[in-house]
Amino acid sequence: MSSLWIYFYLGLSALLISWAFAPLCKKLSRRFGIVDTPDPRKNHKGNIPLLGGVAIFAAFNAVVFGHILAAALLSSSQPVSATSSLAAHRMNAAIEYLPRLLVIGGGGLGFFLTGLLDDRRVLSVKARFVIEFLLAGGLVAAGVRFDLGFLPKPAGMALTVVWIVGMANAFNLLDGLDGLAAGVTVICSSILAVVLVQGGQPLVAMYAVALAGSAAGFLRYNFHPASIFMGSSGSLFLGYTLGVSVVIASFRVEGTSAAFPLLMPVLLLAVPLYDTASVVFIRLRERRPIFSSDRSHTHHRLLAAGFSERSAVVFIWLLTFMVGISSVILLTAPLWLGIMIFLQATLAFALILLAKHMRLRNPAGPDSKN
């Protein structure tokens, strides 16, 4: 089996499991009353099931750990040297990486359960953040952290904790329109997989492909009009998994410029980072609590500027792809070109912000007499 077919197989497996499991999650959600009710800040009508994150979580872990378990059982009955297939070597490499994956998977389970409690209205914002920082701290203590070289170890550990918690909550904040967070996850995970394959890191690339497939299968039921939401359990898990994928990927690939390990994560995840930063800035400027609910997110401002819900989602998907795909070029780009690519992405967000601001100030257009 060629390398390309391995990724295709893993992604498709995750997609089909998530797709098949989502209807069951709908029934469970309604049975246990875990639904999202309408309010003035939301765009949906009627009570929507909130357990879509269960389908994503189950599909991802079934593909990742199910295949490792299968490979372990096969290798115990057949020596590794007896087969030369690429798939067998990939899976046996994954078995060796299993202790680290179990630690990462434990963190993912923790974030998933935290979101599930939040969906049940059990946790306050402060309690949720305490749990998330403890989970991220435990992950770092187990040896999963950024290794950027120029940072001292304590700084790298602190940056890892902030990054993981920040990305988990960035996707939680991003999940405001049907299909938005799931689609952004598919795009970011797919681009990350391409970068990692080119950088010679196939195991982490498979991890990213499984995440993309899990989100894509769920997207079938989540695109507008959504029949099920992923809830905090899904958005926190997706953000955590993408964030930790960036951490465990060794961006210090031989032959890349010094800009690559710094700019790659920022370009890849620019949309959720921008959305979170802009929301925090607006709330601080207006002297409101950072964790207060409002309609200051990027998607809310696009809706106010005249976008339909579907067009706003597709716009943000395209923006994610446009900026994220630039990160692939960083693999071979010299330092000066990497800086230019980053500036180009920054200007793209600046132009979008300016256009939204002008439309909101004069929504009827320059010829309006009202």
KAKA-V171191 format. One record per run of one state. SS is the DSSP state (A for helix, B for strand, O for the rest). FROM is the first residue (numbers start at 1). TO is the last residue. Records with the same first field share a line. If there is no record, write none. Layout:
SS=FROM-TO, FROM-TO
This chain:
O=1-2, 32-34, 37-47, 50-51, 78-79, 83-85, 97-97, 120-124, 142-152, 175-179, 199-201, 223-227, 229-230, 249-259, 269-269, 286-297, 305-308, 325-325, 330-334, 362-370
A=3-31, 52-77, 80-82, 86-96, 98-119, 125-141, 153-174, 180-198, 202-222, 231-248, 260-268, 270-285, 298-304, 309-324, 326-329, 335-361
B=35-36, 48-49, 228-228
